[in-house]
Amino acid sequence: MIRSFLLVAMLLPLTILRAQPTLTHGLRTDVGLAFTGSGDLYGTSVSAEYQHRFIDHLYGGVGGRALYFPGRSSSAYAFSGEATLYAVLAPRSPVSVQLGVGTYVRHFTFMAQRFFQITPYYDAGETEREWGVGYTVKPELVIRPLPWLAFHTGPMLQNDTQGNIVWVMSIGSTARF
């Protein structure tokens, strides 16, 4: 009798865990501080991403990011479309680390304000627009208080074919469904 009770007590949680629906989709959002140029442009980053779980510790995401760098002598803004693959080190743990690597296409616009010359190549008040394709690396700390909710924070590095390097330190959340 006691053995039967212990066996049921040990197997019941496993049965309940297996009965829960698999959360294969997610919506990820984040905001952060962004840095670009030679360290002279500081700004903000906002992104949203749809995610799909392939296996327990591997997610893929597609989304977009907006960057804005206001400045006294120059400013910039950018919009990008991104695709990222995430590997989670401990997918069932409430605290974990994940690494995201991916690619993006970005349109960057740099603007120099009037009566200021940035380099010998640009006149005061000129606007430069460029497209770039690059890579993204995102190591992140992830906290999962609930099976369907996760909070993440960490740095992100982006580098593109135009030589635009962007660092972002962000915080955000992911809701799974």
C-alpha positions as CSV (number, residue, x, y, z in Angstrom):
1,M,0.0,0.0,0.0
2,I,2.7,2.5,0.9
3,R,4.8,1.4,-2.1
4,S,1.8,2.1,-4.4
5,F,1.2,5.5,-2.8
6,L,4.9,6.4,-3.3
7,L,4.9,5.2,-6.8
8,V,1.7,7.3,-7.6
9,A,3.2,10.3,-5.8
10,M,6.3,10.2,-7.9
11,L,4.7,9.6,-11.2
12,L,1.7,12.0,-10.9
13,P,3.8,15.2,-11.4
14,L,5.4,13.7,-14.5
15,T,1.9,12.9,-15.9
16,I,0.8,16.5,-15.2
17,L,3.9,18.0,-16.8
18,R,3.3,15.9,-19.9
19,A,-0.3,16.9,-20.1
20,Q,0.5,20.6,-20.4
21,P,0.2,22.0,-23.9
22,T,3.5,22.7,-25.7
23,L,4.2,26.4,-26.1
24,T,5.7,26.6,-29.5
25,H,5.1,30.3,-30.4
26,G,6.2,33.5,-28.8
27,L,6.2,37.2,-29.0
28,R,9.4,38.9,-27.9
29,T,9.8,42.6,-27.2
30,D,12.7,44.6,-25.9
31,V,13.9,48.2,-25.3
32,G,17.5,49.3,-24.7
33,L,20.3,51.8,-24.9
34,A,22.2,51.8,-28.1
35,F,25.7,53.0,-29.1
36,T,27.2,53.4,-32.6
37,G,29.9,55.2,-34.5
38,S,33.1,55.8,-32.7
39,G,31.2,56.0,-29.4
40,D,29.8,59.4,-30.1
41,L,26.2,58.5,-30.9
42,Y,24.1,57.2,-28.0
43,G,20.4,56.4,-28.5
44,T,17.6,54.0,-28.0
45,S,16.5,50.6,-29.5
46,V,13.1,49.1,-29.7
47,S,12.4,45.7,-31.2
48,A,9.6,43.1,-31.6
49,E,10.0,39.5,-32.8
50,Y,7.8,36.5,-33.5
51,Q,9.4,33.3,-32.3
52,H,8.9,29.6,-33.0
53,R,10.3,26.7,-31.0
54,F,11.9,24.0,-33.1
55,I,13.0,21.7,-30.2
56,D,13.1,22.2,-26.4
57,H,16.3,24.4,-26.4
58,L,16.2,25.9,-29.9
59,Y,14.1,28.9,-31.1
60,G,14.0,30.9,-34.3
61,G,12.7,34.4,-34.5
62,V,11.9,37.0,-37.2
63,G,11.2,40.6,-36.4
64,G,12.2,44.2,-36.7
65,R,14.2,46.8,-34.8
66,A,14.2,50.6,-34.7
67,L,17.2,52.6,-33.6
68,Y,17.3,56.3,-32.9
69,F,20.5,58.3,-32.1
70,P,19.8,62.0,-31.3
71,G,22.9,64.2,-31.2
72,R,24.0,67.8,-30.9
73,S,26.2,67.7,-34.0
74,S,24.8,64.7,-35.8
75,S,22.0,62.2,-35.5
76,A,21.0,58.9,-37.0
77,Y,18.1,56.5,-37.2
78,A,17.8,53.0,-38.6
79,F,15.2,50.4,-39.3
80,S,16.0,46.7,-39.8
81,G,14.5,43.3,-40.4
82,E,16.1,40.5,-38.5
83,A,16.2,36.7,-38.3
84,T,17.8,35.1,-35.2
85,L,18.4,31.6,-33.9
86,Y,18.5,31.1,-30.1
87,A,20.0,28.3,-28.2
88,V,19.0,28.0,-24.5
89,L,21.5,26.3,-22.1
90,A,18.9,25.1,-19.5
91,P,15.5,25.3,-21.2
92,R,13.4,24.0,-18.2
93,S,15.3,26.0,-15.5
94,P,13.8,29.2,-14.2
95,V,17.1,31.0,-14.7
96,S,19.2,30.3,-17.8
97,V,21.5,31.7,-20.4
98,Q,20.7,31.8,-24.1
99,L,22.8,32.8,-27.1
100,G,21.2,34.3,-30.2
101,V,23.0,34.6,-33.5
102,G,21.5,35.9,-36.7
103,T,21.4,38.2,-39.7
104,Y,19.7,41.4,-40.6
105,V,19.1,44.0,-43.3
106,R,19.2,47.6,-42.1
107,H,18.6,51.0,-43.6
108,F,20.7,53.6,-41.8
109,T,20.2,57.4,-42.2
110,F,22.9,59.8,-40.8
111,M,22.2,63.5,-40.6
112,A,24.7,66.3,-40.0
113,Q,23.1,69.5,-38.6
114,R,23.7,72.8,-40.3
115,F,26.9,74.8,-39.8
116,F,28.8,71.8,-38.8
117,Q,31.2,69.7,-40.9
118,I,31.6,66.1,-39.8
119,T,34.4,65.0,-42.1
120,P,36.0,66.6,-45.2
121,Y,33.7,64.4,-47.3
122,Y,30.4,65.8,-46.2
123,D,29.1,69.4,-46.3
124,A,27.1,70.8,-43.4
125,G,23.5,69.7,-43.4
126,E,24.0,66.7,-45.7
127,T,22.1,63.4,-45.1
128,E,23.7,60.1,-45.9
129,R,21.5,57.0,-46.4
130,E,22.8,53.4,-46.8
131,W,21.6,49.8,-46.7
132,G,23.6,47.2,-44.9
133,V,23.5,43.4,-44.4
134,G,25.2,42.0,-41.3
135,Y,25.3,39.7,-38.3
136,T,23.9,39.8,-34.8
137,V,25.2,38.2,-31.6
138,K,23.1,38.2,-28.4
139,P,24.2,36.5,-25.2
140,E,21.4,36.9,-22.6
141,L,20.4,36.1,-19.1
142,V,16.8,34.7,-19.1
143,I,14.5,34.5,-16.0
144,R,11.3,32.4,-16.4
145,P,8.9,33.0,-13.5
146,L,6.1,31.2,-15.4
147,P,6.2,28.6,-18.2
148,W,4.7,31.0,-20.7
149,L,6.6,34.2,-19.6
150,A,10.3,35.0,-19.7
151,F,12.3,38.2,-19.0
152,H,15.7,38.7,-20.7
153,T,18.6,41.1,-20.5
154,G,22.0,41.3,-22.1
155,P,24.2,43.0,-24.7
156,M,23.7,42.7,-28.5
157,L,26.3,43.4,-31.1
158,Q,25.5,44.1,-34.8
159,N,28.0,44.6,-37.5
160,D,27.2,45.2,-41.2
161,T,28.8,45.5,-44.6
162,Q,28.9,49.3,-44.4
163,G,31.1,49.1,-41.2
164,N,28.2,50.2,-38.9
165,I,28.8,48.6,-35.5
166,V,25.9,48.9,-33.1
167,W,26.0,47.8,-29.4
168,V,22.7,47.6,-27.5
169,M,22.1,46.8,-23.9
170,S,18.5,45.8,-23.6
171,I,15.8,44.4,-21.3
172,G,12.6,42.7,-22.5
173,S,10.1,39.9,-22.2
174,T,8.8,37.0,-24.2
175,A,5.3,35.6,-23.9
176,R,4.8,32.1,-25.2
177,F,1.5,30.7,-26.6
